[in-house]
């Protein structure tokens, strides 16, 4: 990239707009009417941009979604929703997480829809004055047992909703699948679909016609019968698969492109003799004369400390192993095999090559964690450069 764009930066994150467009188009094609039951028309796409757009930059990624034609944005909190409205984003927004009662009026005034998943939230509406009707999405628990009303609470729920119809609009009805990522075991998801269909029928019988949604990325890919009126696409828009099993099953049909690369620079180079001990706690002893480089990122930036002595970064397309402990703000890496290395040369910390041990998936394999964690834990202060 143009070095002037990242001038003065020791570390930055590059976001590939073409990869974003590619992934968005993939999911729009999945939602074509021919893949859905005849009763469903055009399926809406909610772009899930919660948690700083999975580490990709909340505002900038949301603007890309608005340009590409997303129908909704999904955020975790009113803090995120407020930030988007402040930046002039006008798309419908649904807060997926819990909202404090003191923020209800602000949500109504700014056309921000809220999730209602238990009675205390619904009852709290009575204590708040709204300038406009508040849009809500009722979340029901079809088996995951996290957020949501249970089926046995249906009658009470309907009754309480009706008493507040002068204050709220039931804009949506939704659930969340617990085990939709592995195509080898579809029974759990199909059981949840059956339960959810009962909820839909009950709401329709009561005279409600909400936007119905259940599937996240995996559900959208593997269960077209559960596309309903809208799907919530998160991890897939960022070019990452919801699970390795889903990728193995669909990689011949679907191509995703990771949109993020995290980069830094070499800030120091030196030669250290065999037998020297490296880093905090002298955690590693060099087995040969070694050329090392210092990279000015660490666990404060979101590089897992669990990658101490096993992590890989890419320098001049060569894999370079992390030596010793990952520090708060620095890595020590073995650059013995890198020729003509200079201070200021570029380092890839997270690669967009899914096969690399320095990719989000590669890091998750090394740390026995999830690539969801790897990208969402990137420090939000790191500059995002959309290219």
N, C-alpha and C positions, 0 to 999 in steps of 0.2 A: 504494500500500500504506500501511498504518498507519506514520506516520513515527516512532512510538515504538519500533517494532521495530528500526529501523536508527539509533536515536538514538546519537550519538557516533561514527558510522562515516563515514569519508570515501569509502570504496568498499565495495561488497558485491555478492554474486551472489544473484539470486532464482531459485529453482527451483520450477517450476509442477507441483504434484502431479497436477492434472487432466490435464496434458499427458503426464505419465509414465503414468498409467492408460490414457489413450487409446492411446499407442504400444504398451504391453504388450498391450492387447486386440487391436490390429491383428495382432500376431505370433501370439497364441494362435489367432486365426481362421485364419491361414495354415497352422497346424500341425494343423488339424482332420483326422481320419482319412481323410475322403473325398479329400484332396489327395495321399495317400500310396499306395504300393503296398500291396496287400491283406495282405502279410506283416507290415506294421507296425501296431502298435496306437497308443496315445496317445504322441505325440512329446513328449519332455521339452524344457523350455526352460532353457538355462543363460544367466543374465544375466551378461554380461562386465563386471565392475566394476574391472578393472585400471587402473593409472595414475590413482588417485584418482577412479575412476568417470569417466574421460575428462574430468576437471576438475570434476565435479559433486558431489564429496564422497563418499568411499568408504563410510563407515559409514552416513550418512543415506540415501544412495541404495540401499545394500544392504538396509536396513530396509524401504524402500518395496517392494523386490523380494520380500522375505520375506512382507510383508503381502498382496501381489498374487498370490502363489502360484507364484513361480519354483521350479524343481526343483533347480537348482544355482547356485552362484556361481563365476565364473572370475576369478582374480586372477593377477598376474604373479609374486608372490614370497611367501615365508613371512612376510615383514614385514607384507604386507597381510592375509594369512590370519590371522596372530596378532592383528592389530588387530580383525578381525571377531569372532573367538572371545572376545576380551577384552570386547567390547561385548554379549556374550550371543547372538550370531547362531548359530543351530544348523543352518542349511541345509548340505547337502553343499558342500564347497569343493574346487575343483581348482586347483592351482598350475600355470599354463601355462608359466612360465619355468623356468630352471635353479634347482635347489635344492642348496645346499652339503651335503655328507655329514653335517656336525655337526648339521644340523637334521632329519635323518630321524626320529630317535626322537621329537622334539617333534611332528612331523607325525602319526606313528602314534598317539600318546597323545591328540591333539586331533581325531581323525577328519578329517584333512586329506589329501586325495588328491594325489599327486605325478605329474607328467609324467616319463616315462622315454623318452628319445629317442636314447640311445647307450649302448654297452656299459659304459663306465666307471662310469656311474651305477648300472647294474644290478649290476655286480660289487662296487661299494662297499657295497651292502646287507649283504654278508657280514661286514663289519667292525663292524657296529652291532647292539647289543642292543635289541630292541623289546619294550615292555610289551604291545603289541597287534599284530595283523597290520597291515602297512602296505598301504593301498590305492594302486594305481598305475594310470595310464592310459598305455598304450603308444602313442607317436606314431610314425607311419610317413611316410616321404618318398615321395609319389606324383608328384613333379615340381617342387615349389617349390624344393627343394634348400636348405632352411634347416634346421630341426630334423628329426630322424626317421631311423628305420632304413630302409635300402635293401632292395629286394625280394630281392636276392641274399644278404642276411644273415638271411633268414627261418629257415632250419634252425638256425643257431647261436643265434638269438634264442629259438626255442622250447625248445631244449635247456637254455639257461641259466635260462629262466623256470621250467622244471619242477624244476630242482635247488633252487630257492628257494621252492617252494610252501608250505613250513612257515613262511615269514616274510612272504610278500607275497600279496595278492589282486589278480588282474588285473581291476580293476573296469571299465576302459574301453579302447577302441581308437579312435584317431582320426588324422586327417590335416588338412591345411589347403590350401585352393585358392589358387592364385597369381593367377588371372585370371578371377574369377567376376563381376566388376562390370559388364562390358559385354555386354549381351545380343546384340549384333551378332556376337560372336565366341565361340560356345559350345564350339568343338571342344576347346580346351585343357582346359576343366573336365570335359568328358565323357571325355576320355582319362584324367584323374586319377580319375574315378569308376570307370572300368573297372579301373584298377590297384588301387584301394582295395577293390573287390568281391573281387578275388583274395586280398587280405589277410584279409578277413572270412571267406571260405571256408576259408582255411588255419587260422585260429584256431578256427573251429567244428569243423573236422575233428580238431583237436588236443584238443578237449573243452572249450574256453573259450567262455563265453557273455557277452562283455563288452558294456557300453553302447557302441554304435557311433555316432560323430559325426564330421561332416566340414564342414558348412556354417556359415559365419558369416552376417552379415546379408544380404549379397548372394546367397550361395548359397541361403539360406532363401527369399528372394524369387523367384529366377530358376530354381532347379533343384529342384523339389519331389521329384524322384526321389532326391535326395541328402539328404533330411531324416533318414533312418535312424532311430535311437532317440532322438536328441537333436540340437538345433541350438544354436549359440553366438551369441547376439545381443548385439552391443555397440553400435555407432554408432546403429543404428536405434532403440534404446530411448531415446536422448537426443534423438530427433526429427530426426536428420540422416541424409541419404541416403548410402549407401556410395560413390556416384559420380553425376555428373550424367547419365551415360548410363542408369543404372538408373532415375533419376527420370523422364527423358523417356519411357522405355518403360512405366512403371507408374503415373505420377501420376494417371491417370484411374481407377485401380483401388485405389490405396493412398494414404492421407493420413497424413503424419507431422507432428507438431507439436514444434518445438524447445522444450525445457523450460527452457533457461537464458537469463537476461538479466543482463549485467554492468552495474552502474550506479556512478555517482560523483556528485559535486557540483561546482558552480562555486565556486572558492575565491577568485577575484580577477577584477576587470573593469577595463579601462583603454582609453583611446583613444590610438592611435599614428598619427603622420602618415605620409602618402605618402612613400616613399623610405627609411623607416627599415628597418634590417636586423634580422632576428628570430632569436633563439635561438643555440645553440652554433654556432660557426664562421660566424656571420652567413649561414647557408645560404640564407635567402630574403629578398628585398627586397620590401617592400610596394608594390603598384602603385596604391594609393589610400589615402585616410584610412580607417583600420580600427579597429573596436572588437574587442578581443581578450579572451578569458577564459582563465584558468588552471584546469586540471583536475588534481587531485592523484593521477594515476596515470601510470605510465611503463613502460619495458621490464622493470623489476624485477617489476612486477605481472603481466607477461605480454602487454603491448601491444607488438606487434613494432616494432622500430626501423625496419624496412623500410617502415613506414607514414608515415615522415617526409615531410611536405609533400603527401601524397596521401590519408591516412586521413580517415575521416568519423566523427563522433559525432553523436548526435541530442539536441537541446535544444529543448524545447517543440515537438517533432515536426518540427523543421527540421534539415536536414543542415548541419553545420558542419565545415569543412575544418581539418585539422591544419596548422599553420604551422611551417615550419622543422623542426629535428630533434626527434624524440621523445627526451625526457630520461629519466634513470633513474626519476624519481618524478613527473614533470610533463609535461603536454601544454599547448601553446599553440594555441588554436583561434580561428577567425574567427567572431565572433558578431554581425557588423554587421547582419545581417538579422533578428535576434531581438529582439522588442519586450519591454519591461518586464522585462528580465533582472535578477536579483538574486543576490548571493552566497548560496549554499546551495541554489539551484535544482538540480533533478535533471538528470543527464546519463546518457544510455544509451551505454555504450561498446561492448557487443555486444548487438545487438537479436535478438529471437526472430522478427522478420519476415524470412523467407528471401529476400525480394526487395530488402532494404535493403543498401546498400554497407557498413553497419555491422554486418551479420549475420556469423556465422562464415564462411559461404560467400562473402559479399561481401568480407570481409577477405582470404580466400584468393585470390580473383581479383585483388585489388589487389597482393598480394605474391607472386603466382605460387607459391603453396604449397598445403598441404592444410588443410581445416578440421579434420581430426583433430589436426593440430599446434596450430591456433589454440586449441582448447578444452583439450587436455591440458597445454598450457604455462601455463595460468592458475596463478598462485601459490597453492599450497594454503593459505597463511595468510589469504587473503581470506575473510571470513565468508560462509558459505552460509546463506541464509534460505529455508526450504521454506515455500511459501505455498499 
